[in-house]
């Protein structure tokens, strides 16, 4: 549950925490990852 709250938007639910971690890890690749995250 903690990961869900941290994600903020639980629209995807399963990918909620996934995308969140991806942004932080790929901070430099936010532009590329941003497209997928937005969708």
Phi, psi and omega per residue, in radians:
X1 nan -0.602 -3.111
X2 -1.045 -0.744 -3.116
X3 -1.114 -0.628 3.136
X4 -1.089 -0.810 -3.132
X5 -1.100 -0.733 -3.133
X6 -1.060 -0.652 -3.119
X7 -1.101 -0.606 3.136
X8 1.564 -1.274 3.139
X9 -1.638 2.010 -3.121
X10 -1.726 0.596 3.136
X11 -1.038 -0.891 -3.134
X12 -1.322 -0.598 3.116
X13 1.397 -1.363 -3.109
X14 -1.192 -0.722 -3.137
X15 -1.519 0.049 -3.102
X16 -0.953 -0.956 -3.111
X17 -1.345 -0.527 -3.105
X18 -1.026 -0.977 -3.098
X19 -1.070 -0.682 -3.135
X20 -1.006 -0.889 -3.120
X21 -1.097 -0.683 -3.128
X22 -1.000 -0.785 -3.117
X23 -1.048 -0.849 -3.090
X24 -1.126 -0.743 -3.120
X25 -1.197 -0.797 -3.122
X26 -1.660 0.654 -3.111
X27 -0.691 -0.777 -3.118
X28 -1.173 -0.561 -3.098
X29 -1.662 0.540 -3.124
X30 -1.014 -0.659 -3.102
X31 -1.028 -0.922 -3.115
X32 -1.139 -0.872 -3.121
X33 -1.152 -0.557 -3.123
X34 -0.919 -0.780 -3.121
X35 -0.978 -0.861 -3.115
X36 -1.139 -0.731 -3.095
X37 -1.084 -0.755 -3.120
X38 -0.995 -0.742 -3.106
X39 -1.271 nan nan
